[in-house]
Every structure is written in C-alpha cells, then in structure tokens.
Amino acid sequence: MLKPIENSDLWHLFNDDPVRPYLTAQFRTSPGREAFVLLDDHTSKPRAVICVAYTNQVPLTEQELDYFSQAACQEDEQGHIAVFYTVWSYDRGAGRDIVFAAQDYTRSKGCTRWVTLSPLTEMAEKFHIKNGAVQTAKGTQCQNFEY
C-alpha cells in the first residue's frame, strides 16, 4: 500500500535516505513535492520510500529541482512532470514496486511524464535501466532516466 508521508510521524524514515540524506523533511514535503512510503500489506512495515517533485521542466541539478518545483506550484497549480529524486528500499524488489506505484498515483494527479534525478552511480543506472527506464541526460552532478 502506497501512503503519502504528510506529517512528522513518518519523517524518521528520511534518516535512511542513502542518496540525499541532507534534504530536510520540510524540503521533501513542501508545496510542489511529496514523499511516499510503500507499506507491507500484512505487517504495515515500510518496504520502500520515494520522494517526488512536480515540475514543468526536467531538472538536471538539485538546484533546478528546487526552483522548477516551486515555479510549477503557483496559485494551486502543479507541474505535469513527476521527478523521482530519491528512492530507497528495505526489501528486495520494493524499490521497483514503489517507483511503479508512485507512477500510477501521480498519473491520477495529472502527470504525463515520469523522470528521475539520479546520482551519477552505476547502481542508479542499472536499477533504472533494469526497470525499463531510458537515460535521457547526463550532467556533471546528476543524470535523468525516463519511465
């Protein structure tokens, strides 16, 4: 079950972020951004976490992610691009599960594109390519994959 992380009762999960541990809970849950936890259907234990920013442009840096998500979230508007900027899992296969669950959820909110803002690591490349994404850009700090 995909559950939005809306208040501080689940913010402790952000401490486990291996990609961007320095991002605050306020950043992850501010207007134009959401975070989700995938819970085990039987035990309600966290299986994976993903953070999403809504933009109208594809960012290639964290600074662009911040700016683009704020710019797209004006006057109760939301961007049509869901940018998955960090994901981690506690169970094998849960990373893949949460990416596709978040894609389905954001589709219902009007998103028409799904991209990542991924670190420049072989692990990130293998994960996204294995799950059907295509690399669309590679910068000096981050890379993008599109689902």
C-alpha positions as CSV (number, residue, x, y, z in Angstrom):
1,M,0.0,0.0,0.0
2,L,1.4,3.4,-1.0
3,K,0.9,6.0,1.7
4,P,1.8,9.7,1.5
5,I,4.2,10.9,4.2
6,E,2.4,14.0,5.2
7,N,3.3,14.7,8.8
8,S,6.1,14.1,11.2
9,D,5.0,10.6,12.4
10,L,6.9,9.1,9.4
11,W,9.6,11.7,8.9
12,H,12.1,9.5,10.7
13,L,12.2,7.3,7.5
14,F,14.1,10.2,5.8
15,N,17.1,9.5,8.0
16,D,17.6,6.3,6.0
17,D,17.9,8.0,2.6
18,P,21.3,6.9,1.1
19,V,21.0,9.2,-1.9
20,R,20.2,12.7,-0.4
21,P,20.3,12.3,3.4
22,Y,20.9,16.1,3.8
23,L,17.5,17.1,2.4
24,T,15.1,18.1,5.2
25,A,11.7,16.7,5.8
26,Q,10.3,20.2,5.1
27,F,12.0,20.3,1.7
28,R,10.6,16.8,0.8
29,T,7.0,17.7,1.9
30,S,6.8,21.4,0.8
31,P,4.4,22.6,-1.9
32,G,5.3,21.0,-5.2
33,R,6.8,17.9,-3.6
34,E,5.6,14.7,-1.9
35,A,7.1,11.7,-0.3
36,F,5.6,8.2,-0.1
37,V,6.2,5.0,1.8
38,L,5.3,1.6,0.5
39,L,3.9,-0.4,3.4
40,D,3.7,-4.2,3.6
41,D,0.0,-5.2,3.2
42,H,0.2,-7.6,6.1
43,T,2.5,-6.1,8.6
44,S,2.4,-2.4,7.7
45,K,6.2,-2.3,7.9
46,P,7.9,0.1,5.5
47,R,9.2,-1.6,2.3
48,A,10.4,1.5,0.4
49,V,10.4,5.3,0.3
50,I,10.3,7.6,-2.7
51,C,10.4,11.4,-2.9
52,V,8.7,13.2,-5.8
53,A,8.8,16.8,-7.1
54,Y,6.3,18.1,-9.6
55,T,7.7,20.3,-12.3
56,N,7.1,21.5,-15.9
57,Q,10.8,21.2,-16.9
58,V,13.2,18.3,-16.4
59,P,15.9,19.3,-13.8
60,L,19.5,18.2,-14.1
61,T,20.6,19.5,-10.8
62,E,19.2,19.7,-7.2
63,Q,19.1,23.5,-7.6
64,E,16.9,23.2,-10.7
65,L,14.7,20.6,-8.9
66,D,14.1,23.1,-6.1
67,Y,13.4,26.0,-8.4
68,F,11.3,24.1,-11.0
69,S,9.1,22.5,-8.4
70,Q,8.5,25.9,-6.7
71,A,7.8,27.6,-10.0
72,A,5.3,24.9,-11.1
73,C,3.4,25.1,-7.8
74,Q,2.0,28.6,-8.1
75,E,-1.7,29.5,-7.5
76,D,-2.7,26.0,-6.7
77,E,-1.2,24.6,-9.9
78,Q,1.1,21.6,-10.1
79,G,3.6,20.5,-12.6
80,H,2.8,17.7,-15.1
81,I,6.3,16.0,-14.7
82,A,6.8,13.8,-11.7
83,V,10.5,13.8,-10.9
84,F,11.6,10.9,-8.7
85,Y,14.6,12.3,-7.0
86,T,15.4,9.7,-4.3
87,V,14.2,6.2,-3.7
88,W,15.4,3.5,-1.3
89,S,14.1,0.2,-0.2
90,Y,14.2,-2.1,2.9
91,D,13.1,-5.2,1.0
92,R,14.3,-6.8,-2.2
93,G,12.2,-5.6,-5.2
94,A,10.4,-2.9,-3.2
95,G,12.3,-0.1,-5.0
96,R,10.8,-1.2,-8.3
97,D,7.4,-1.6,-6.7
98,I,7.4,1.9,-5.2
99,V,8.5,3.5,-8.5
100,F,5.6,2.0,-10.4
101,A,3.1,2.6,-7.5
102,A,4.2,6.3,-7.5
103,Q,3.9,6.5,-11.3
104,D,0.3,5.2,-11.0
105,Y,-0.5,7.6,-8.2
106,T,1.0,10.7,-10.0
107,R,-0.8,9.7,-13.2
108,S,-4.1,10.1,-11.3
109,K,-2.9,13.6,-10.3
110,G,-2.4,14.6,-14.0
111,C,1.2,13.8,-14.5
112,T,2.1,12.9,-18.1
113,R,5.9,12.3,-17.7
114,W,8.0,10.4,-15.2
115,V,11.7,11.2,-14.9
116,T,14.4,10.7,-12.3
117,L,17.1,13.0,-10.9
118,S,19.6,10.2,-10.1
119,P,23.1,10.3,-8.8
120,L,26.0,9.5,-11.2
121,T,26.4,5.9,-10.0
122,E,26.5,2.6,-11.7
123,M,23.9,1.3,-9.2
124,A,21.4,4.0,-10.2
125,E,22.0,3.3,-13.9
126,K,21.5,-0.4,-13.5
127,F,18.4,0.0,-11.3
128,H,16.5,2.3,-13.8
129,I,17.6,0.5,-17.0
130,K,16.6,-2.9,-15.5
131,N,13.2,-1.5,-14.7
132,G,12.6,-0.2,-18.2
133,A,13.7,3.5,-18.0
134,V,15.8,5.2,-20.7
135,Q,18.6,7.5,-19.9
136,T,17.8,10.9,-21.3
137,A,20.5,13.2,-20.0
138,K,23.7,13.1,-18.0
139,G,25.1,16.2,-16.3
140,T,28.1,16.8,-14.1
141,Q,26.1,16.2,-10.9
142,C,23.1,14.1,-11.8
143,Q,21.5,12.1,-14.6
144,N,17.9,11.6,-15.8
145,F,16.1,8.5,-16.8
146,E,12.5,8.5,-18.1
147,Y,9.9,5.9,-17.5
